[in-house]
Amino acid sequence: MSPQRVILNLRTGQVILARASVRAGFFSRLIGLQFRSRLGAQEGMIFLCARPGRLTAAVHTLGFRFAIGVVWLDAELKVVDKKLALPGRFAHVPKAAAMYYLEANPAILDLTRIGDQLRIDEVNP
């Protein structure tokens, strides 16, 4: 399991995710939060794309039991798009190229704006 991360919004100084795990690779991205039955308000995942792009950062919610908030970030961790992703949808594609995306509780959408700069810190055990 990857170390937990904390994600901060530098515009507001607010923690937007207190417990986020990092995922990379095709299968990790394919599964994501798919088999979870619930998700805490401060819990989520950070996904690293193989390269920046719109299609490479697309997400699905097939098999999901609940809606999620998706926040897409560029290589500098700046928010380029965000969306409420309802369950059972084949593809959610960002409006701009992204290198990372966050899947979390929909409350994350109220904690970010397009253009916000985020910071990811490792949690000390």
Backbone atoms as SQL, in Angstrom:
CREATE TABLE atoms (id INTEGER PRIMARY KEY, chain TEXT, resi INTEGER, resn TEXT, atom TEXT, x REAL, y REAL, z REAL);
INSERT INTO atoms VALUES
  (1, 'A', 1, 'MET', 'N', 0.848, -1.184, 0.000),
  (2, 'A', 1, 'MET', 'CA', 0.000, 0.000, 0.000),
  (3, 'A', 1, 'MET', 'C', 0.889, 1.242, 0.000),
  (4, 'A', 2, 'SER', 'N', 0.501, 2.244, -0.748),
  (5, 'A', 2, 'SER', 'CA', 1.307, 3.460, -0.840),
  (6, 'A', 2, 'SER', 'C', 1.140, 4.306, 0.422),
  (7, 'A', 3, 'PRO', 'N', 2.171, 5.103, 0.733),
  (8, 'A', 3, 'PRO', 'CA', 2.045, 5.993, 1.893),
  (9, 'A', 3, 'PRO', 'C', 0.892, 6.968, 1.702),
  (10, 'A', 4, 'GLN', 'N', 0.274, 7.335, 2.799),
  (11, 'A', 4, 'GLN', 'CA', -0.830, 8.296, 2.746),
  (12, 'A', 4, 'GLN', 'C', -0.290, 9.702, 2.497),
  (13, 'A', 5, 'ARG', 'N', -1.090, 10.515, 1.838),
  (14, 'A', 5, 'ARG', 'CA', -0.734, 11.892, 1.537),
  (15, 'A', 5, 'ARG', 'C', -1.821, 12.824, 2.077),
  (16, 'A', 6, 'VAL', 'N', -1.415, 14.062, 2.317),
  (17, 'A', 6, 'VAL', 'CA', -2.327, 15.145, 2.660),
  (18, 'A', 6, 'VAL', 'C', -2.285, 16.113, 1.487),
  (19, 'A', 7, 'ILE', 'N', -3.446, 16.600, 1.065),
  (20, 'A', 7, 'ILE', 'CA', -3.500, 17.534, -0.056),
  (21, 'A', 7, 'ILE', 'C', -4.034, 18.863, 0.451),
  (22, 'A', 8, 'LEU', 'N', -3.261, 19.908, 0.190),
  (23, 'A', 8, 'LEU', 'CA', -3.596, 21.259, 0.641),
  (24, 'A', 8, 'LEU', 'C', -3.929, 22.146, -0.540),
  (25, 'A', 9, 'ASN', 'N', -4.873, 23.044, -0.343),
  (26, 'A', 9, 'ASN', 'CA', -5.174, 24.082, -1.316),
  (27, 'A', 9, 'ASN', 'C', -4.388, 25.319, -0.877),
  (28, 'A', 10, 'LEU', 'N', -3.407, 25.735, -1.663),
  (29, 'A', 10, 'LEU', 'CA', -2.555, 26.856, -1.274),
  (30, 'A', 10, 'LEU', 'C', -3.285, 28.196, -1.312),
  (31, 'A', 11, 'ARG', 'N', -4.351, 28.292, -2.088),
  (32, 'A', 11, 'ARG', 'CA', -5.124, 29.540, -2.115),
  (33, 'A', 11, 'ARG', 'C', -5.807, 29.783, -0.776),
  (34, 'A', 12, 'THR', 'N', -6.387, 28.724, -0.210),
  (35, 'A', 12, 'THR', 'CA', -7.162, 28.870, 1.020),
  (36, 'A', 12, 'THR', 'C', -6.396, 28.439, 2.263),
  (37, 'A', 13, 'GLY', 'N', -5.315, 27.662, 2.073),
  (38, 'A', 13, 'GLY', 'CA', -4.589, 27.106, 3.201),
  (39, 'A', 13, 'GLY', 'C', -5.297, 25.926, 3.835),
  (40, 'A', 14, 'GLN', 'N', -6.354, 25.455, 3.207),
  (41, 'A', 14, 'GLN', 'CA', -7.193, 24.408, 3.753),
  (42, 'A', 14, 'GLN', 'C', -6.745, 23.022, 3.276),
  (43, 'A', 15, 'VAL', 'N', -6.837, 22.042, 4.172),
  (44, 'A', 15, 'VAL', 'CA', -6.627, 20.647, 3.794),
  (45, 'A', 15, 'VAL', 'C', -7.873, 20.198, 3.043),
  (46, 'A', 16, 'ILE', 'N', -7.683, 19.732, 1.813),
  (47, 'A', 16, 'ILE', 'CA', -8.845, 19.257, 1.056),
  (48, 'A', 16, 'ILE', 'C', -8.989, 17.742, 1.129),
  (49, 'A', 17, 'LEU', 'N', -7.879, 17.048, 1.367),
  (50, 'A', 17, 'LEU', 'CA', -7.913, 15.604, 1.636),
  (51, 'A', 17, 'LEU', 'C', -6.875, 15.305, 2.708),
  (52, 'A', 18, 'ALA', 'N', -7.300, 14.698, 3.791),
  (53, 'A', 18, 'ALA', 'CA', -6.384, 14.347, 4.879),
  (54, 'A', 18, 'ALA', 'C', -5.781, 12.959, 4.683),
  (55, 'A', 19, 'ARG', 'N', -6.469, 12.105, 3.939),
  (56, 'A', 19, 'ARG', 'CA', -6.011, 10.735, 3.715),
  (57, 'A', 19, 'ARG', 'C', -6.188, 10.383, 2.240),
  (58, 'A', 20, 'ALA', 'N', -5.112, 10.524, 1.496),
  (59, 'A', 20, 'ALA', 'CA', -5.158, 10.203, 0.070),
  (60, 'A', 20, 'ALA', 'C', -4.043, 9.216, -0.255),
  (61, 'A', 21, 'SER', 'N', -4.382, 8.168, -0.976),
  (62, 'A', 21, 'SER', 'CA', -3.362, 7.219, -1.413),
  (63, 'A', 21, 'SER', 'C', -3.059, 7.470, -2.884),
  (64, 'A', 22, 'VAL', 'N', -1.815, 7.195, -3.273),
  (65, 'A', 22, 'VAL', 'CA', -1.351, 7.445, -4.633),
  (66, 'A', 22, 'VAL', 'C', -1.492, 6.167, -5.446),
  (67, 'A', 23, 'ARG', 'N', -1.989, 6.302, -6.654),
  (68, 'A', 23, 'ARG', 'CA', -2.149, 5.174, -7.569),
  (69, 'A', 23, 'ARG', 'C', -1.568, 5.550, -8.928),
  (70, 'A', 24, 'ALA', 'N', -0.857, 4.597, -9.514),
  (71, 'A', 24, 'ALA', 'CA', -0.331, 4.762, -10.869),
  (72, 'A', 24, 'ALA', 'C', -0.443, 3.403, -11.546),
  (73, 'A', 25, 'GLY', 'N', -0.405, 3.386, -12.826),
  (74, 'A', 25, 'GLY', 'CA', -0.513, 2.122, -13.548),
  (75, 'A', 25, 'GLY', 'C', -1.939, 1.862, -13.995),
  (76, 'A', 26, 'PHE', 'N', -2.052, 1.121, -15.049),
  (77, 'A', 26, 'PHE', 'CA', -3.335, 0.891, -15.703),
  (78, 'A', 26, 'PHE', 'C', -4.366, 0.250, -14.777),
  (79, 'A', 27, 'PHE', 'N', -4.004, -0.855, -14.105),
  (80, 'A', 27, 'PHE', 'CA', -4.993, -1.566, -13.298),
  (81, 'A', 27, 'PHE', 'C', -5.419, -0.775, -12.070),
  (82, 'A', 28, 'SER', 'N', -4.482, -0.069, -11.463),
  (83, 'A', 28, 'SER', 'CA', -4.841, 0.786, -10.317),
  (84, 'A', 28, 'SER', 'C', -5.819, 1.863, -10.746),
  (85, 'A', 29, 'ARG', 'N', -5.572, 2.447, -11.917),
  (86, 'A', 29, 'ARG', 'CA', -6.471, 3.488, -12.425),
  (87, 'A', 29, 'ARG', 'C', -7.808, 2.896, -12.846),
  (88, 'A', 30, 'LEU', 'N', -7.789, 1.702, -13.409),
  (89, 'A', 30, 'LEU', 'CA', -9.025, 1.063, -13.863),
  (90, 'A', 30, 'LEU', 'C', -9.950, 0.767, -12.684),
  (91, 'A', 31, 'ILE', 'N', -9.404, 0.275, -11.596),
  (92, 'A', 31, 'ILE', 'CA', -10.210, -0.107, -10.442),
  (93, 'A', 31, 'ILE', 'C', -10.548, 1.104, -9.579),
  (94, 'A', 32, 'GLY', 'N', -9.569, 1.926, -9.231),
  (95, 'A', 32, 'GLY', 'CA', -9.817, 3.131, -8.449),
  (96, 'A', 32, 'GLY', 'C', -10.687, 2.876, -7.234),
  (97, 'A', 33, 'LEU', 'N', -11.770, 3.606, -7.116),
  (98, 'A', 33, 'LEU', 'CA', -12.702, 3.488, -5.996),
  (99, 'A', 33, 'LEU', 'C', -13.877, 2.551, -6.308),
  (100, 'A', 34, 'GLN', 'N', -13.780, 1.819, -7.406),
  (101, 'A', 34, 'GLN', 'CA', -14.895, 1.045, -7.936),
  (102, 'A', 34, 'GLN', 'C', -15.568, 0.119, -6.931),
  (103, 'A', 35, 'PHE', 'N', -14.841, -0.568, -6.097),
  (104, 'A', 35, 'PHE', 'CA', -15.447, -1.564, -5.219),
  (105, 'A', 35, 'PHE', 'C', -15.649, -1.076, -3.791),
  (106, 'A', 36, 'ARG', 'N', -15.517, 0.207, -3.591),
  (107, 'A', 36, 'ARG', 'CA', -15.750, 0.773, -2.265),
  (108, 'A', 36, 'ARG', 'C', -17.244, 0.927, -2.038),
  (109, 'A', 37, 'SER', 'N', -17.681, 0.718, -0.798),
  (110, 'A', 37, 'SER', 'CA', -19.095, 0.900, -0.483),
  (111, 'A', 37, 'SER', 'C', -19.377, 2.295, 0.061),
  (112, 'A', 38, 'ARG', 'N', -18.323, 2.975, 0.533),
  (113, 'A', 38, 'ARG', 'CA', -18.489, 4.351, 1.004),
  (114, 'A', 38, 'ARG', 'C', -17.129, 5.030, 1.002),
  (115, 'A', 39, 'LEU', 'N', -17.139, 6.327, 1.208),
  (116, 'A', 39, 'LEU', 'CA', -15.915, 7.114, 1.192),
  (117, 'A', 39, 'LEU', 'C', -16.055, 8.244, 2.195),
  (118, 'A', 40, 'GLY', 'N', -15.091, 8.362, 3.102),
  (119, 'A', 40, 'GLY', 'CA', -15.118, 9.425, 4.096),
  (120, 'A', 40, 'GLY', 'C', -14.917, 10.794, 3.468),
  (121, 'A', 41, 'ALA', 'N', -15.309, 11.828, 4.186),
  (122, 'A', 41, 'ALA', 'CA', -15.240, 13.208, 3.673),
  (123, 'A', 41, 'ALA', 'C', -13.817, 13.648, 3.379),
  (124, 'A', 42, 'GLN', 'N', -12.829, 13.135, 4.091),
  (125, 'A', 42, 'GLN', 'CA', -11.439, 13.559, 3.906),
  (126, 'A', 42, 'GLN', 'C', -10.574, 12.457, 3.301),
  (127, 'A', 43, 'GLU', 'N', -11.208, 11.543, 2.581),
  (128, 'A', 43, 'GLU', 'CA', -10.528, 10.373, 2.040),
  (129, 'A', 43, 'GLU', 'C', -10.622, 10.371, 0.521),
  (130, 'A', 44, 'GLY', 'N', -9.550, 9.909, -0.151),
  (131, 'A', 44, 'GLY', 'CA', -9.595, 9.825, -1.598),
  (132, 'A', 44, 'GLY', 'C', -8.345, 9.207, -2.171),
  (133, 'A', 45, 'MET', 'N', -8.207, 9.306, -3.476),
  (134, 'A', 45, 'MET', 'CA', -7.052, 8.761, -4.182),
  (135, 'A', 45, 'MET', 'C', -6.499, 9.793, -5.145),
  (136, 'A', 46, 'ILE', 'N', -5.184, 9.741, -5.320),
  (137, 'A', 46, 'ILE', 'CA', -4.471, 10.571, -6.296),
  (138, 'A', 46, 'ILE', 'C', -4.007, 9.621, -7.392),
  (139, 'A', 47, 'PHE', 'N', -4.346, 9.926, -8.629),
  (140, 'A', 47, 'PHE', 'CA', -3.946, 9.086, -9.753),
  (141, 'A', 47, 'PHE', 'C', -2.954, 9.831, -10.627),
  (142, 'A', 48, 'LEU', 'N', -1.894, 9.145, -10.996),
  (143, 'A', 48, 'LEU', 'CA', -0.867, 9.682, -11.876),
  (144, 'A', 48, 'LEU', 'C', -1.084, 9.098, -13.260),
  (145, 'A', 49, 'CYS', 'N', -1.217, 9.967, -14.251),
  (146, 'A', 49, 'CYS', 'CA', -1.390, 9.517, -15.633),
  (147, 'A', 49, 'CYS', 'C', -0.024, 9.240, -16.257),
  (148, 'A', 50, 'ALA', 'N', 0.003, 8.400, -17.272),
  (149, 'A', 50, 'ALA', 'CA', 1.255, 8.066, -17.955),
  (150, 'A', 50, 'ALA', 'C', 1.849, 9.285, -18.660),
  (151, 'A', 51, 'ARG', 'N', 0.981, 10.158, -19.122),
  (152, 'A', 51, 'ARG', 'CA', 1.419, 11.407, -19.772),
  (153, 'A', 51, 'ARG', 'C', 0.253, 12.380, -19.684),
  (154, 'A', 52, 'PRO', 'N', 0.524, 13.667, -19.777),
  (155, 'A', 52, 'PRO', 'CA', -0.575, 14.635, -19.707),
  (156, 'A', 52, 'PRO', 'C', -1.495, 14.518, -20.925),
  (157, 'A', 53, 'GLY', 'N', -2.765, 14.714, -20.688),
  (158, 'A', 53, 'GLY', 'CA', -3.723, 14.683, -21.786),
  (159, 'A', 53, 'GLY', 'C', -5.143, 14.691, -21.262),
  (160, 'A', 54, 'ARG', 'N', -6.073, 14.851, -22.161),
  (161, 'A', 54, 'ARG', 'CA', -7.484, 14.803, -21.779),
  (162, 'A', 54, 'ARG', 'C', -7.960, 13.357, -21.703),
  (163, 'A', 55, 'LEU', 'N', -7.681, 12.580, -22.740),
  (164, 'A', 55, 'LEU', 'CA', -8.151, 11.198, -22.757),
  (165, 'A', 55, 'LEU', 'C', -7.382, 10.317, -21.779),
  (166, 'A', 56, 'THR', 'N', -6.089, 10.600, -21.590),
  (167, 'A', 56, 'THR', 'CA', -5.316, 9.794, -20.638),
  (168, 'A', 56, 'THR', 'C', -5.767, 10.041, -19.202),
  (169, 'A', 57, 'ALA', 'N', -6.459, 11.148, -18.956),
  (170, 'A', 57, 'ALA', 'CA', -6.946, 11.474, -17.613),
  (171, 'A', 57, 'ALA', 'C', -8.447, 11.233, -17.458),
  (172, 'A', 58, 'ALA', 'N', -9.062, 10.608, -18.454),
  (173, 'A', 58, 'ALA', 'CA', -10.496, 10.313, -18.366),
  (174, 'A', 58, 'ALA', 'C', -10.734, 9.262, -17.288),
  (175, 'A', 59, 'VAL', 'N', -11.865, 9.375, -16.606),
  (176, 'A', 59, 'VAL', 'CA', -12.233, 8.404, -15.568),
  (177, 'A', 59, 'VAL', 'C', -13.600, 7.813, -15.885),
  (178, 'A', 60, 'HIS', 'N', -13.848, 6.625, -15.351),
  (179, 'A', 60, 'HIS', 'CA', -15.155, 5.999, -15.483),
  (180, 'A', 60, 'HIS', 'C', -15.737, 5.809, -14.086),
  (181, 'A', 61, 'THR', 'N', -17.038, 5.637, -14.027),
  (182, 'A', 61, 'THR', 'CA', -17.685, 5.317, -12.752),
  (183, 'A', 61, 'THR', 'C', -18.573, 4.071, -12.900),
  (184, 'A', 62, 'LEU', 'N', -18.188, 3.194, -13.789),
  (185, 'A', 62, 'LEU', 'CA', -18.899, 1.923, -13.951),
  (186, 'A', 62, 'LEU', 'C', -18.668, 1.080, -12.708),
  (187, 'A', 63, 'GLY', 'N', -19.716, 0.530, -12.152),
  (188, 'A', 63, 'GLY', 'CA', -19.598, -0.290, -10.958),
  (189, 'A', 63, 'GLY', 'C', -19.512, 0.501, -9.660),
  (190, 'A', 64, 'PHE', 'N', -19.542, 1.816, -9.733),
  (191, 'A', 64, 'PHE', 'CA', -19.506, 2.642, -8.523),
  (192, 'A', 64, 'PHE', 'C', -20.880, 2.618, -7.861),
  (193, 'A', 65, 'ARG', 'N', -20.896, 2.754, -6.547),
  (194, 'A', 65, 'ARG', 'CA', -22.151, 2.757, -5.786),
  (195, 'A', 65, 'ARG', 'C', -22.558, 4.153, -5.338),
  (196, 'A', 66, 'PHE', 'N', -21.719, 5.137, -5.624),
  (197, 'A', 66, 'PHE', 'CA', -21.983, 6.500, -5.166),
  (198, 'A', 66, 'PHE', 'C', -21.278, 7.480, -6.096),
  (199, 'A', 67, 'ALA', 'N', -21.723, 8.722, -6.072),
  (200, 'A', 67, 'ALA', 'CA', -21.086, 9.775, -6.864),
  (201, 'A', 67, 'ALA', 'C', -19.766, 10.161, -6.209),
  (202, 'A', 68, 'ILE', 'N', -18.825, 10.621, -7.032),
  (203, 'A', 68, 'ILE', 'CA', -17.543, 11.099, -6.522),
  (204, 'A', 68, 'ILE', 'C', -17.246, 12.486, -7.095),
  (205, 'A', 69, 'GLY', 'N', -16.403, 13.207, -6.405),
  (206, 'A', 69, 'GLY', 'CA', -15.872, 14.450, -6.940),
  (207, 'A', 69, 'GLY', 'C', -14.541, 14.138, -7.596),
  (208, 'A', 70, 'VAL', 'N', -14.348, 14.608, -8.821),
  (209, 'A', 70, 'VAL', 'CA', -13.084, 14.415, -9.532),
  (210, 'A', 70, 'VAL', 'C', -12.474, 15.789, -9.769),
  (211, 'A', 71, 'VAL', 'N', -11.213, 15.925, -9.408),
  (212, 'A', 71, 'VAL', 'CA', -10.469, 17.168, -9.625),
  (213, 'A', 71, 'VAL', 'C', -9.246, 16.816, -10.453),
  (214, 'A', 72, 'TRP', 'N', -9.109, 17.440, -11.623),
  (215, 'A', 72, 'TRP', 'CA', -7.982, 17.188, -12.508),
  (216, 'A', 72, 'TRP', 'C', -6.924, 18.259, -12.320),
  (217, 'A', 73, 'LEU', 'N', -5.653, 17.832, -12.336),
  (218, 'A', 73, 'LEU', 'CA', -4.516, 18.728, -12.099),
  (219, 'A', 73, 'LEU', 'C', -3.508, 18.614, -13.231),
  (220, 'A', 74, 'ASP', 'N', -2.833, 19.727, -13.515),
  (221, 'A', 74, 'ASP', 'CA', -1.750, 19.672, -14.491),
  (222, 'A', 74, 'ASP', 'C', -0.464, 19.211, -13.802),
  (223, 'A', 75, 'ALA', 'N', 0.644, 19.210, -14.521),
  (224, 'A', 75, 'ALA', 'CA', 1.913, 18.709, -13.976),
  (225, 'A', 75, 'ALA', 'C', 2.417, 19.534, -12.798),
  (226, 'A', 76, 'GLU', 'N', 1.969, 20.782, -12.680),
  (227, 'A', 76, 'GLU', 'CA', 2.369, 21.656, -11.572),
  (228, 'A', 76, 'GLU', 'C', 1.360, 21.630, -10.420),
  (229, 'A', 77, 'LEU', 'N', 0.414, 20.697, -10.471),
  (230, 'A', 77, 'LEU', 'CA', -0.630, 20.527, -9.453),
  (231, 'A', 77, 'LEU', 'C', -1.609, 21.695, -9.392),
  (232, 'A', 78, 'LYS', 'N', -1.835, 22.316, -10.524),
  (233, 'A', 78, 'LYS', 'CA', -2.844, 23.370, -10.636),
  (234, 'A', 78, 'LYS', 'C', -4.137, 22.744, -11.139),
  (235, 'A', 79, 'VAL', 'N', -5.264, 23.112, -10.523),
  (236, 'A', 79, 'VAL', 'CA', -6.566, 22.566, -10.900),
  (237, 'A', 79, 'VAL', 'C', -6.936, 23.069, -12.299),
  (238, 'A', 80, 'VAL', 'N', -7.177, 22.112, -13.216),
  (239, 'A', 80, 'VAL', 'CA', -7.561, 22.471, -14.583),
  (240, 'A', 80, 'VAL', 'C', -9.029, 22.174, -14.877),
  (241, 'A', 81, 'ASP', 'N', -9.651, 21.322, -14.056),
  (242, 'A', 81, 'ASP', 'CA', -11.075, 21.030, -14.217),
  (243, 'A', 81, 'ASP', 'C', -11.540, 20.269, -12.974),
  (244, 'A', 82, 'LYS', 'N', -12.851, 20.224, -12.796),
  (245, 'A', 82, 'LYS', 'CA', -13.439, 19.452, -11.703),
  (246, 'A', 82, 'LYS', 'C', -14.870, 19.113, -12.086),
  (247, 'A', 83, 'LYS', 'N', -15.371, 18.004, -11.507),
  (248, 'A', 83, 'LYS', 'CA', -16.688, 17.548, -11.930),
  (249, 'A', 83, 'LYS', 'C', -17.279, 16.589, -10.900),
  (250, 'A', 84, 'LEU', 'N', -18.589, 16.628, -10.762),
  (251, 'A', 84, 'LEU', 'CA', -19.313, 15.609, -10.021),
  (252, 'A', 84, 'LEU', 'C', -19.506, 14.436, -10.977),
  (253, 'A', 85, 'ALA', 'N', -18.960, 13.282, -10.626),
  (254, 'A', 85, 'ALA', 'CA', -19.032, 12.100, -11.484),
  (255, 'A', 85, 'ALA', 'C', -20.068, 11.140, -10.897),
  (256, 'A', 86, 'LEU', 'N', -21.179, 11.030, -11.592),
  (257, 'A', 86, 'LEU', 'CA', -22.263, 10.150, -11.143),
  (258, 'A', 86, 'LEU', 'C', -21.932, 8.694, -11.458),
  (259, 'A', 87, 'PRO', 'N', -22.445, 7.763, -10.652),
  (260, 'A', 87, 'PRO', 'CA', -22.149, 6.346, -10.889),
  (261, 'A', 87, 'PRO', 'C', -22.710, 5.854, -12.212),
  (262, 'A', 88, 'GLY', 'N', -22.036, 4.818, -12.748),
  (263, 'A', 88, 'GLY', 'CA', -22.532, 4.150, -13.943),
  (264, 'A', 88, 'GLY', 'C', -22.229, 4.845, -15.252),
  (265, 'A', 89, 'ARG', 'N', -21.305, 5.767, -15.258),
  (266, 'A', 89, 'ARG', 'CA', -20.969, 6.490, -16.493),
  (267, 'A', 89, 'ARG', 'C', -19.684, 5.938, -17.085),
  (268, 'A', 90, 'PHE', 'N', -19.654, 5.875, -18.407),
  (269, 'A', 90, 'PHE', 'CA', -18.504, 5.304, -19.099),
  (270, 'A', 90, 'PHE', 'C', -17.281, 6.211, -19.055),
  (271, 'A', 91, 'ALA', 'N', -17.475, 7.503, -19.249),
  (272, 'A', 91, 'ALA', 'CA', -16.298, 8.379, -19.292),
  (273, 'A', 91, 'ALA', 'C', -16.625, 9.790, -18.806),
  (274, 'A', 92, 'HIS', 'N', -15.716, 10.300, -17.996),
  (275, 'A', 92, 'HIS', 'CA', -15.708, 11.692, -17.571),
  (276, 'A', 92, 'HIS', 'C', -14.358, 12.226, -18.031),
  (277, 'A', 93, 'VAL', 'N', -14.376, 13.179, -18.943),
  (278, 'A', 93, 'VAL', 'CA', -13.147, 13.684, -19.559),
  (279, 'A', 93, 'VAL', 'C', -12.949, 15.138, -19.141),
  (280, 'A', 94, 'PRO', 'N', -11.738, 15.495, -18.696),
  (281, 'A', 94, 'PRO', 'CA', -11.502, 16.894, -18.317),
  (282, 'A', 94, 'PRO', 'C', -11.519, 17.814, -19.532),
  (283, 'A', 95, 'LYS', 'N', -11.803, 19.090, -19.282),
  (284, 'A', 95, 'LYS', 'CA', -11.836, 20.089, -20.358),
  (285, 'A', 95, 'LYS', 'C', -10.440, 20.486, -20.813),
  (286, 'A', 96, 'ALA', 'N', -9.427, 20.236, -19.977),
  (287, 'A', 96, 'ALA', 'CA', -8.040, 20.577, -20.299),
  (288, 'A', 96, 'ALA', 'C', -7.161, 19.372, -19.992),
  (289, 'A', 97, 'ALA', 'N', -5.991, 19.336, -20.594),
  (290, 'A', 97, 'ALA', 'CA', -5.048, 18.243, -20.353),
  (291, 'A', 97, 'ALA', 'C', -4.678, 18.186, -18.875),
  (292, 'A', 98, 'ALA', 'N', -4.573, 16.979, -18.349),
  (293, 'A', 98, 'ALA', 'CA', -4.237, 16.778, -16.937),
  (294, 'A', 98, 'ALA', 'C', -3.176, 15.690, -16.817),
  (295, 'A', 99, 'MET', 'N', -2.369, 15.807, -15.777),
  (296, 'A', 99, 'MET', 'CA', -1.348, 14.810, -15.465),
  (297, 'A', 99, 'MET', 'C', -1.757, 13.962, -14.257),
  (298, 'A', 100, 'TYR', 'N', -2.572, 14.561, -13.386),
  (299, 'A', 100, 'TYR', 'CA', -3.049, 13.899, -12.173),
  (300, 'A', 100, 'TYR', 'C', -4.554, 14.123, -12.061),
  (301, 'A', 101, 'TYR', 'N', -5.209, 13.271, -11.296),
  (302, 'A', 101, 'TYR', 'CA', -6.576, 13.566, -10.905),
  (303, 'A', 101, 'TYR', 'C', -6.832, 12.981, -9.525),
  (304, 'A', 102, 'LEU', 'N', -7.754, 13.612, -8.833),
  (305, 'A', 102, 'LEU', 'CA', -8.166, 13.188, -7.506),
  (306, 'A', 102, 'LEU', 'C', -9.571, 12.633, -7.606),
  (307, 'A', 103, 'GLU', 'N', -9.806, 11.495, -6.977),
  (308, 'A', 103, 'GLU', 'CA', -11.152, 10.952, -6.820),
  (309, 'A', 103, 'GLU', 'C', -11.441, 10.992, -5.333),
  (310, 'A', 104, 'ALA', 'N', -12.540, 11.636, -4.959),
  (311, 'A', 104, 'ALA', 'CA', -12.832, 11.834, -3.544),
  (312, 'A', 104, 'ALA', 'C', -14.325, 12.030, -3.335),
  (313, 'A', 105, 'ASN', 'N', -14.676, 12.262, -2.095),
  (314, 'A', 105, 'ASN', 'CA', -16.036, 12.623, -1.728),
  (315, 'A', 105, 'ASN', 'C', -16.416, 13.881, -2.513),
  (316, 'A', 106, 'PRO', 'N', -17.663, 14.015, -2.969),
  (317, 'A', 106, 'PRO', 'CA', -18.063, 15.204, -3.724),
  (318, 'A', 106, 'PRO', 'C', -17.794, 16.530, -3.001),
  (319, 'A', 107, 'ALA', 'N', -17.619, 16.505, -1.681),
  (320, 'A', 107, 'ALA', 'CA', -17.320, 17.736, -0.940),
  (321, 'A', 107, 'ALA', 'C', -16.040, 18.408, -1.422),
  (322, 'A', 108, 'ILE', 'N', -15.145, 17.644, -2.069),
  (323, 'A', 108, 'ILE', 'CA', -13.898, 18.224, -2.570),
  (324, 'A', 108, 'ILE', 'C', -14.171, 19.317, -3.606),
  (325, 'A', 109, 'LEU', 'N', -15.303, 19.233, -4.290),
  (326, 'A', 109, 'LEU', 'CA', -15.628, 20.218, -5.321),
  (327, 'A', 109, 'LEU', 'C', -15.867, 21.602, -4.724),
  (328, 'A', 110, 'ASP', 'N', -16.337, 21.649, -3.480),
  (329, 'A', 110, 'ASP', 'CA', -16.552, 22.932, -2.804),
  (330, 'A', 110, 'ASP', 'C', -15.259, 23.509, -2.236),
  (331, 'A', 111, 'LEU', 'N', -14.211, 22.703, -2.191),
  (332, 'A', 111, 'LEU', 'CA', -12.940, 23.128, -1.591),
  (333, 'A', 111, 'LEU', 'C', -11.900, 23.540, -2.619),
  (334, 'A', 112, 'THR', 'N', -12.264, 23.457, -3.898),
  (335, 'A', 112, 'THR', 'CA', -11.325, 23.801, -4.970),
  (336, 'A', 112, 'THR', 'C', -12.000, 24.659, -6.030),
  (337, 'A', 113, 'ARG', 'N', -11.177, 25.439, -6.711),
  (338, 'A', 113, 'ARG', 'CA', -11.598, 26.211, -7.880),
  (339, 'A', 113, 'ARG', 'C', -10.626, 25.936, -9.008),
  (340, 'A', 114, 'ILE', 'N', -11.089, 26.060, -10.233),
  (341, 'A', 114, 'ILE', 'CA', -10.176, 25.955, -11.363),
  (342, 'A', 114, 'ILE', 'C', -9.147, 27.065, -11.219),
  (343, 'A', 115, 'GLY', 'N', -7.870, 26.699, -11.361),
  (344, 'A', 115, 'GLY', 'CA', -6.762, 27.639, -11.192),
  (345, 'A', 115, 'GLY', 'C', -6.088, 27.547, -9.833),
  (346, 'A', 116, 'ASP', 'N', -6.716, 26.881, -8.862),
  (347, 'A', 116, 'ASP', 'CA', -6.093, 26.723, -7.543),
  (348, 'A', 116, 'ASP', 'C', -4.810, 25.914, -7.646),
  (349, 'A', 117, 'GLN', 'N', -3.851, 26.282, -6.834),
  (350, 'A', 117, 'GLN', 'CA', -2.595, 25.540, -6.729),
  (351, 'A', 117, 'GLN', 'C', -2.681, 24.614, -5.515),
  (352, 'A', 118, 'LEU', 'N', -2.433, 23.333, -5.729),
  (353, 'A', 118, 'LEU', 'CA', -2.483, 22.361, -4.638),
  (354, 'A', 118, 'LEU', 'C', -1.070, 21.914, -4.272),
  (355, 'A', 119, 'ARG', 'N', -0.931, 21.358, -3.082),
  (356, 'A', 119, 'ARG', 'CA', 0.336, 20.778, -2.630),
  (357, 'A', 119, 'ARG', 'C', 0.030, 19.423, -2.014),
  (358, 'A', 120, 'ILE', 'N', 0.891, 18.454, -2.324),
  (359, 'A', 120, 'ILE', 'CA', 0.729, 17.104, -1.799),
  (360, 'A', 120, 'ILE', 'C', 1.894, 16.834, -0.854),
  (361, 'A', 121, 'ASP', 'N', 1.574, 16.523, 0.395),
  (362, 'A', 121, 'ASP', 'CA', 2.584, 16.209, 1.403),
  (363, 'A', 121, 'ASP', 'C', 2.426, 14.768, 1.858),
  (364, 'A', 122, 'GLU', 'N', 3.548, 14.092, 2.122),
  (365, 'A', 122, 'GLU', 'CA', 3.500, 12.750, 2.673),
  (366, 'A', 122, 'GLU', 'C', 3.189, 12.835, 4.166),
  (367, 'A', 123, 'VAL', 'N', 2.368, 11.922, 4.636),
  (368, 'A', 123, 'VAL', 'CA', 2.012, 11.863, 6.039),
  (369, 'A', 123, 'VAL', 'C', 3.101, 11.094, 6.769),
  (370, 'A', 124, 'ASN', 'N', 3.605, 11.652, 7.847),
  (371, 'A', 124, 'ASN', 'CA', 4.601, 10.950, 8.665),
  (372, 'A', 124, 'ASN', 'C', 3.918, 9.881, 9.502),
  (373, 'A', 125, 'PRO', 'N', 4.488, 8.664, 9.505),
  (374, 'A', 125, 'PRO', 'CA', 3.856, 7.589, 10.289),
  (375, 'A', 125, 'PRO', 'C', 3.886, 7.835, 11.773);
